[in-house]
């Protein structure tokens, strides 16, 4: 009987040591949005999967991948903290930075959350301009580990002649799948 207890204890310790630690899952170069956690919390892994995110904008409809019409693009990775609904952005491509801007909870549905980030210096067909930026709001259900939609809160992108350009179309891809775009703030 004692041997069975020892074996079970060893199995639990081995399984626990095989799990990644918070330190391994929290990149040093990411900025975390604050926790949006009520009194209860989710169980399971601390972090959801690392999601590859690609944001692209164009001056022309259906031409966001055409170098002649693409005006802004940024790549980075992100994940959601499953336990407290916070979010990290990390590993941006060279020349791109991300900084947390705000977080919100929908008043009409307290389980719909969003974290907004200012993404600056997006690589374009021209050299990246560190002054160019967009504010992207990532939306997801409380305790989820994947995004459900997104909203483009603001843009500040200039062309080669330093003239402010208007986005005609913008898309956000997560793991190469186009994410649903919302067109208004949370209510």
C-alpha distance (Angstrom), angle and dihedral (degrees) to the residues before:
residue distance angle dihedral
X1 . . .
X2 3.80 . .
X3 3.83 90.0 .
X4 3.82 90.3 54.2
X5 3.81 91.4 52.1
X6 3.81 90.9 48.9
X7 3.82 91.2 49.2
X8 3.82 91.8 49.4
X9 3.81 89.7 48.4
X10 3.81 91.4 50.3
X11 3.81 91.3 48.4
X12 3.81 91.5 51.8
X13 3.82 91.5 48.3
X14 3.81 91.9 47.9
X15 3.80 92.0 49.0
X16 3.80 91.2 48.2
X17 3.79 93.2 49.8
X18 3.80 91.0 49.7
X19 3.79 91.2 58.7
X20 3.80 116.0 92.3
X21 3.77 115.3 -106.9
X22 3.77 126.0 -126.6
X23 3.79 88.9 -108.4
X24 3.81 91.5 56.4
X25 3.80 91.4 49.1
X26 3.79 98.4 46.1
X27 3.80 110.9 76.3
X28 3.79 114.2 -146.0
X29 3.81 93.0 -133.1
X30 3.84 96.8 54.7
X31 3.78 125.9 97.2
X32 3.77 114.3 -140.8
X33 3.77 124.4 -141.2
X34 3.81 112.8 -135.1
X35 3.77 125.2 -88.5
X36 3.82 116.4 -89.1
X37 3.78 96.8 -168.6
X38 3.81 127.7 143.6
X39 3.81 121.3 -155.0
X40 3.82 95.2 -71.3
X41 3.80 124.3 57.5
X42 3.77 140.9 -158.9
X43 3.77 124.7 -101.2
X44 3.77 126.4 -138.5
X45 3.79 132.2 57.8
X46 3.80 116.1 -2.0
X47 3.80 94.5 -129.9
X48 3.75 132.0 37.7
X49 3.79 120.3 -134.4
X50 3.79 120.8 -59.8
X51 3.81 103.4 -99.8
X52 3.81 121.3 -152.4
X53 3.81 107.6 -136.9
X54 3.80 126.8 -164.3
X55 3.81 121.8 -178.2
X56 3.80 119.0 -170.4
X57 3.81 133.3 174.4
X58 3.78 133.4 -171.2
X59 3.80 141.5 -171.2
X60 3.81 90.2 -135.4
X61 3.81 130.4 56.2
X62 3.82 113.9 -106.8
X63 3.82 91.7 5.0
X64 3.80 101.7 93.2
X65 3.81 91.9 123.7
X66 3.81 94.8 46.9
X67 3.84 107.3 103.4
X68 3.81 91.2 -143.6
X69 3.82 93.2 58.7
X70 3.82 102.4 29.0
X71 3.79 109.7 106.9
X72 3.80 103.2 171.5
X73 3.79 137.9 17.2
X74 3.79 133.6 166.6
X75 3.81 133.4 177.7
X76 3.78 127.6 -163.7
X77 3.79 142.1 133.0
X78 3.79 128.9 -108.6
X79 3.76 141.1 178.3
X80 3.79 137.1 -172.9
X81 3.79 122.9 -126.1
X82 3.80 101.3 -123.9
X83 3.81 93.4 -158.1
X84 3.81 100.8 52.4
X85 3.85 105.2 14.1
X86 3.81 92.6 -117.8
X87 3.81 120.0 140.3
X88 3.81 136.4 -143.2
X89 3.80 129.0 -156.7
X90 3.79 114.5 -161.3
X91 3.80 145.3 155.1
X92 3.81 97.1 38.3
X93 3.80 115.7 -177.2
X94 3.78 115.9 -98.6
X95 3.79 112.3 -67.8
X96 3.81 95.1 21.2
X97 3.81 124.3 107.1
X98 3.79 131.3 -178.9
X99 3.79 128.2 -157.3
X100 3.78 128.0 -178.5
X101 3.81 111.5 -111.9
X102 3.81 109.0 173.0
X103 3.80 146.4 -26.2
X104 3.79 129.5 -143.2
X105 3.79 141.7 -177.1
X106 3.81 119.2 -148.4
X107 3.81 110.6 -111.2
X108 3.81 91.3 -151.1
X109 3.81 93.0 50.1
X110 3.81 115.9 22.3
X111 3.80 90.8 -163.2
X112 3.82 94.3 64.2
X113 3.81 111.0 88.3
X114 3.78 135.5 178.1
X115 3.79 135.9 -165.7
X116 3.81 117.3 -164.1
X117 3.80 123.1 -154.0
X118 3.79 132.2 -172.4
X119 3.80 105.2 -132.5
X120 3.80 111.1 -164.1
X121 3.79 137.4 -174.0
X122 3.78 97.2 25.7
X123 3.78 113.6 -171.1
X124 3.78 110.8 -111.9
X125 3.77 133.9 174.3
X126 3.79 83.4 -83.9
X127 3.80 123.1 53.5
X128 3.82 112.7 -65.9
X129 3.79 113.0 -94.7
X130 3.82 112.0 -146.2
X131 3.82 88.2 -152.4
X132 3.83 92.6 60.8
X133 3.79 113.5 93.1
X134 3.77 145.2 160.1
X135 3.79 129.9 -161.3
X136 3.80 110.3 -134.6
X137 3.81 121.5 -171.9
X138 3.81 115.3 -154.4
X139 3.81 114.5 -154.6
X140 3.78 128.9 -160.2
X141 3.81 142.4 152.3
X142 3.80 118.2 -93.5
X143 3.84 110.7 -87.5
X144 3.81 92.1 13.1
X145 3.79 122.1 129.8
X146 3.82 97.0 -154.0
X147 3.79 133.9 59.7
X148 3.81 118.5 -106.7
X149 3.82 98.3 -167.2
X150 3.80 144.3 -24.2
X151 3.80 140.8 -137.3
X152 3.80 129.2 -150.7
X153 3.80 101.1 -135.7
X154 3.81 99.0 -179.5
X155 3.80 144.6 -15.0
X156 3.78 133.8 -150.1
X157 3.81 106.5 174.9
X158 3.81 126.8 145.0
X159 3.79 132.3 -161.8
X160 3.82 125.5 -127.5
X161 3.82 89.7 -79.3
X162 3.83 91.6 53.5
X163 3.82 92.4 -108.6
X164 3.81 116.2 144.4
X165 3.82 109.3 -110.5
X166 3.78 128.1 -150.7
X167 3.79 120.7 -133.5
X168 3.80 112.4 -127.2
X169 3.79 93.7 -178.6
X170 3.77 133.8 9.0
X171 3.78 131.6 178.0
X172 3.77 136.1 -173.5
X173 3.78 120.4 -152.5
X174 3.80 124.5 -163.9
X175 3.79 113.8 -164.2
X176 3.82 87.8 -15.0
X177 3.83 93.6 -55.9
X178 3.81 118.1 115.7
X179 3.81 110.2 -116.6
X180 3.82 121.8 -139.8
X181 3.80 111.6 -98.0
X182 3.81 122.4 -139.8
X183 3.79 119.8 -155.9
X184 3.81 103.7 -154.9
X185 3.80 142.4 46.7
X186 3.80 120.4 -88.7
X187 3.80 114.1 -83.6
